[in-house]
Amino acid sequence: MISGYFVSGRHHSIGQRNEQRRNCHFDASRPHVLIDTCCRYEVYSGTGRIPDDVARHLYRVAAGLESELLGENAILGQVRKSYLEAAARFSLGSSMNRLFQGAIHTGKRVRSETGISSGAMSCGELTVELMKRSGFNFRSSTVAVIGVNALTSSILRFLRDEGAERFYLSNRHYDKAEAAAREFGGTAVDFAVRSEILPKADACIVAARAPHYLVCPGDLPGDGHRILIFDLSVPRNVDPAVSSVSGVRLLDLEDIEKAASDNEKSREEAAMKAEDIIEDELQKLRKWEEHSQAAAA
């Protein structure tokens, strides 16, 4: 039987996500599909029968209905990428393959038939939107990024669109920071001295997903230097105590999720249509299962 373990920002607080990720233990050497993003940690494993709750959940994930940002597009690509990586590594079995292929098809159909993604803002877009709301001056300010990955790369693209030009980029693997510096402009900084860029930055975006804090109160000057810090990591990579340092404003994924909630109200009607499409596709999955069982009898 196919089983699933689900932790996501839509249903769990950051603290709950941290705890449940730590408590999720599975044999990584056995066939499975892992969807691991800043806002989601899901493991699908096993063979044979596909339970209704597992199938419906994955179809809703691919459709963007389980995201903090209702209808967001990034999750469909993340589901596809996770599935293809698992399929290249393991022999997943016919049920797992059919489950994920059906979910990806459903995600595409929902977006093309309902318009649910129209006006939806990704985590990267919302980060930049919150910077705008704070009065951030993109053209004259310096942005530090700790953790170079798909999320921060998307944020860098949005920042450039807003006119930002000065970046410090730091990553545990220095070559990734150098590559990002070549692509977006800016300066690569060795991870060991990442705290040295904070007094020079007007904003800092942290999304390294390290198992411990990467930015602590002692890393900041404490002299009133104004800096906007985004902690987009699970587990948290910025010590919440930095918010008490003079001049620091700290935002995290819960602030992103609140902005997403405001953004999604206009897409609620499209979400209802998406639910109908999901039920239609689930019926097709059930017919496939019945046919497969009959053929095997």
Buried (B, 14 or more C-beta within 10 A) or exposed (E): EBEBBBBBBBEBEBEEBBBBBEEBEEEEEEBBBBBBBBBBBBBBBBBEEBEEEBBBBBBBBBBBBBBBBBBBBBBBEBBBEBBEEBBEEBEBBEBBBBBBBBBBBBBBBBBEEBBBBEEBBBBBBBBBBBBEEEEBEBEEBBBBBBBBBBBBBBBBBBBBEEEBBBBBBBBBEBEBBBBBBEBBBBBBBEBEEBBBBBBBBBBBBBBBBBEEBBBBBEBBEBEEBEBBBBBBBBBBBBBEEBBEBEEBBBBBBBBBBBBBEEBBEEBEEBBEBBBEBBEEBBEEBEEBBEEBEEEEE
